[in-house]
């Protein structure tokens, strides 16, 4: 078996493992392994193939890590509208209980709601769902 075939098999294995795990960094390593296969096709010695694989794969991983660190942090699962479609929906608070909770009607059911800012005075009115913690709605004033 030629050296390039081994590199291509390693690249394919990295892609297969990435598909099973969802680790995007393995795709970057597969790029490095494919670069090693191309280096083998060009007739570079084994040490050159390994260096090219390490530089391309490691550089791609470092570049992707740098790119990810520059993007904003995602919302937590409880406040992510992609997970909970109720985030951002309006609710009406008629009265607040003494313990800082309110009972609001939302989607045809009674929900317990708490304010997102406990220091602010709780007054009845229109609110927006900011987060969902279990069966409680965390709401903020509109």
C-alpha positions as CSV (number, residue, x, y, z in Angstrom):
1,X,0.0,0.0,0.0
2,X,1.4,3.4,-0.9
3,X,2.0,6.2,1.6
4,X,-0.6,8.4,0.0
5,X,-3.2,5.6,0.4
6,X,-2.5,5.4,4.1
7,X,-2.9,9.2,4.5
8,X,-6.2,9.1,2.6
9,X,-7.4,6.3,4.8
10,X,-6.4,8.2,8.0
11,X,-8.2,11.3,6.6
12,X,-11.4,9.2,5.9
13,X,-11.2,7.7,9.4
14,X,-11.0,11.2,10.9
15,X,-14.0,12.3,8.9
16,X,-16.0,9.2,10.0
17,X,-15.1,9.7,13.7
18,X,-16.1,13.4,13.3
19,X,-19.5,12.4,11.9
20,X,-20.1,10.1,14.9
21,X,-18.9,12.6,17.5
22,X,-19.8,16.0,16.0
23,X,-16.3,17.4,16.9
24,X,-15.6,19.9,14.2
25,X,-11.9,20.0,15.1
26,X,-11.5,16.5,13.7
27,X,-12.5,17.9,10.3
28,X,-9.6,20.3,10.6
29,X,-7.3,17.4,11.4
30,X,-8.6,15.6,8.4
31,X,-7.6,18.6,6.3
32,X,-4.0,18.1,7.6
33,X,-4.2,14.4,6.8
34,X,-5.4,15.1,3.3
35,X,-2.5,17.6,2.9
36,X,-0.2,14.8,4.0
37,X,-1.7,12.6,1.2
38,X,-1.1,15.3,-1.4
39,X,2.5,15.7,-0.1
40,X,2.9,11.9,-0.6
41,X,1.5,12.2,-4.1
42,X,4.1,14.9,-4.8
43,X,6.9,12.6,-3.7
44,X,8.0,14.3,-0.5
45,X,9.8,12.1,2.0
46,X,7.9,10.8,5.0
47,X,9.3,13.5,7.3
48,X,8.1,16.2,4.9
49,X,4.6,14.6,4.8
50,X,4.5,14.5,8.6
51,X,5.6,18.1,8.9
52,X,3.0,19.3,6.3
53,X,0.3,17.3,8.0
54,X,1.1,18.8,11.4
55,X,1.4,22.3,10.1
56,X,-1.8,22.3,8.1
57,X,-3.9,20.3,10.6
58,X,-2.5,22.1,13.6
59,X,-2.9,25.5,11.9
60,X,-6.5,24.7,10.9
61,X,-7.3,23.7,14.5
62,X,-5.7,26.9,15.8
63,X,-7.4,29.1,13.3
64,X,-10.8,27.5,14.1
65,X,-10.2,27.9,17.8
66,X,-9.3,31.6,17.3
67,X,-12.3,32.1,15.2
68,X,-14.6,30.5,17.8
69,X,-13.1,32.5,20.6
70,X,-13.9,35.8,18.8
71,X,-17.6,35.0,18.3
72,X,-20.1,35.9,21.0
73,X,-20.9,33.3,23.6
74,X,-24.2,31.5,22.9
75,X,-27.2,32.0,25.2
76,X,-27.7,29.4,27.9
77,X,-30.1,26.6,27.1
78,X,-32.8,28.1,29.3
79,X,-32.7,31.5,27.5
80,X,-32.1,30.3,24.0
81,X,-35.0,30.9,21.7
82,X,-33.9,28.1,19.4
83,X,-34.6,25.7,22.3
84,X,-37.6,27.3,23.9
85,X,-39.9,29.0,21.4
86,X,-41.7,30.8,24.3
87,X,-38.7,33.1,25.0
88,X,-39.6,36.7,24.1
89,X,-43.4,36.1,24.3
90,X,-45.5,38.6,26.2
91,X,-47.3,37.8,29.4
92,X,-49.6,39.9,31.7
93,X,-49.0,40.0,35.5
94,X,-52.2,41.0,37.3
95,X,-50.6,40.9,40.8
96,X,-47.4,39.8,42.6
97,X,-47.4,37.4,45.6
98,X,-45.6,38.3,48.8
99,X,-42.9,35.7,48.0
100,X,-41.9,37.5,44.8
101,X,-43.7,35.2,42.4
102,X,-46.7,35.8,40.2
103,X,-49.2,33.4,38.6
104,X,-49.6,34.2,34.9
105,X,-51.8,32.6,32.3
106,X,-49.7,31.6,29.3
107,X,-50.6,29.1,26.5
108,X,-53.8,28.2,28.2
109,X,-52.2,27.2,31.5
110,X,-51.2,28.8,34.8
111,X,-47.4,29.4,35.2
112,X,-45.4,30.6,38.1
113,X,-43.3,33.6,37.1
114,X,-40.4,35.4,38.8
115,X,-38.8,38.7,37.8
116,X,-35.4,38.7,36.2
117,X,-34.4,41.7,38.5
118,X,-35.3,40.9,42.1
119,X,-34.1,44.3,43.2
120,X,-36.7,46.1,41.1
121,X,-40.1,46.8,42.6
122,X,-42.6,44.3,41.3
123,X,-45.6,46.0,39.8
124,X,-48.4,44.5,37.6
125,X,-48.2,45.1,33.9
126,X,-46.9,43.7,30.7
127,X,-43.8,41.5,30.8
128,X,-41.7,39.5,28.4
129,X,-40.4,35.9,29.0
130,X,-36.6,36.1,29.3
131,X,-35.8,32.6,30.4
132,X,-37.5,29.3,31.4
133,X,-36.2,27.6,34.6
134,X,-38.0,24.3,34.8
135,X,-41.7,25.1,35.1
136,X,-41.0,28.8,36.1
137,X,-41.0,31.7,33.7
138,X,-38.3,34.4,34.3
139,X,-39.8,37.6,33.1
140,X,-38.7,41.2,32.5
141,X,-40.7,44.4,32.2
142,X,-41.5,45.4,28.6
